[in-house]
Amino acid sequence: MRAALSSNTSAAFITGLIAFENFRAKTNVPITWPPPLDHIVDFFAYLSINGYAESTARSYAAAIGYQCKIQGFCNATNSFIVSKLLDGFRRLKGRV
């Protein structure tokens, strides 16, 4: 049995997935599931270049990871490189 997501978490995940799909459509990257690691890496690079906050990037990573898990796919957002990219957000932007 799956635990239900809270309405706030669900809304945040939908926002993250829409942002990811919009990025892939905008950059002419095929929208496939599970997303290849290079799509995820490019997405987080795009977020960083466009000044997104670390918390937003982490929320989007959680959304992508959750979607992969729900569909029974390997969760590429747990990879070492994605972890280091997300750490880089914190180092580049600092904390408010």
Backbone torsions as a table, in degrees:
resi	resn	phi	psi	omega
1	MET	NA	134.3	179.1
2	ARG	-89.8	141.1	173.4
3	ALA	-78.3	138.9	179.4
4	ALA	-74.9	146.0	176.0
5	LEU	-83.8	149.6	174.4
6	SER	-67.1	160.4	-178.8
7	SER	-63.6	-35.5	178.2
8	ASN	-67.3	-42.9	178.4
9	THR	-65.1	-43.4	178.9
10	SER	-59.6	-44.8	179.5
11	ALA	-64.0	-41.2	179.3
12	ALA	-65.3	-40.3	179.1
13	PHE	-66.4	-40.4	177.6
14	ILE	-62.2	-43.3	177.7
15	THR	-59.8	-44.3	179.5
16	GLY	-63.7	-43.2	179.6
17	LEU	-67.2	-38.6	177.0
18	ILE	-64.5	-42.2	178.2
19	ALA	-61.2	-41.4	179.8
20	PHE	-66.0	-44.9	179.4
21	GLU	-66.2	-38.4	177.2
22	ASN	-63.9	-40.7	176.6
23	PHE	-60.1	-46.8	-178.3
24	ARG	-66.0	-37.5	177.8
25	ALA	-67.6	-41.9	-178.6
26	LYS	-64.7	-33.2	-177.3
27	THR	-100.5	12.1	178.4
28	ASN	56.6	37.9	176.6
29	VAL	-97.2	132.8	-180.0
30	PRO	-57.8	136.3	179.0
31	ILE	-90.3	97.5	-178.5
32	THR	-127.6	154.9	174.1
33	TRP	-126.1	134.3	-0.4
34	PRO	-73.7	152.5	179.6
35	PRO	-72.4	134.8	175.8
36	PRO	-62.4	152.9	-178.6
37	LEU	-55.9	-39.0	-177.9
38	ASP	-65.5	-30.0	175.4
39	HIS	-65.7	-42.3	-178.9
40	ILE	-66.7	-45.2	179.2
41	VAL	-60.6	-46.6	178.9
42	ASP	-61.7	-38.2	179.4
43	PHE	-62.7	-45.1	-179.5
44	PHE	-71.1	-31.4	173.2
45	ALA	-63.8	-42.7	177.3
46	TYR	-59.8	-44.8	178.9
47	LEU	-61.4	-42.7	-179.6
48	SER	-64.1	-47.4	179.9
49	ILE	-60.0	-33.6	-177.7
50	ASN	-92.5	12.4	170.3
51	GLY	76.7	22.9	178.2
52	TYR	-70.3	151.2	179.8
53	ALA	-75.8	155.5	176.8
54	GLU	-57.9	-42.2	-178.3
55	SER	-62.7	-37.0	177.7
56	THR	-66.5	-45.6	179.6
57	ALA	-61.0	-42.1	179.1
58	ARG	-66.3	-38.4	177.0
59	SER	-63.7	-42.9	178.5
60	TYR	-65.5	-37.5	177.0
61	ALA	-63.8	-41.3	178.3
62	ALA	-63.2	-39.0	179.1
63	ALA	-63.7	-46.8	179.5
64	ILE	-63.6	-44.4	178.8
65	GLY	-61.9	-42.6	179.4
66	TYR	-63.4	-43.8	179.5
67	GLN	-61.5	-40.8	177.1
68	CYS	-61.7	-46.1	-179.1
69	LYS	-63.3	-44.1	-179.5
70	ILE	-59.7	-37.4	-178.5
71	GLN	-86.1	-0.7	176.8
72	GLY	82.3	19.9	-179.7
73	PHE	-98.5	163.0	173.1
74	CYS	-66.2	137.8	-178.2
75	ASN	-91.5	98.8	-178.0
76	ALA	-71.2	-15.3	179.6
77	THR	-70.8	-11.0	176.1
78	ASN	-86.9	2.9	-176.6
79	SER	-70.8	158.7	-179.7
80	PHE	-58.7	-44.0	-176.0
81	ILE	-66.0	-39.0	177.7
82	VAL	-66.8	-40.7	177.3
83	SER	-58.4	-43.9	-179.8
84	LYS	-69.4	-36.0	175.8
85	LEU	-61.9	-44.6	179.7
86	LEU	-66.1	-36.2	174.7
87	ASP	-63.2	-36.9	179.0
88	GLY	-62.5	-33.9	175.8
89	PHE	-56.2	-45.5	-177.7
90	ARG	-65.0	-42.4	-178.1
91	ARG	-69.7	-36.5	-178.0
92	LEU	-75.1	-39.2	-172.9
93	LYS	-94.7	-25.1	-175.6
94	GLY	71.2	-174.1	-179.4
95	ARG	-112.6	145.0	178.9
96	VAL	-90.0	NA	NA
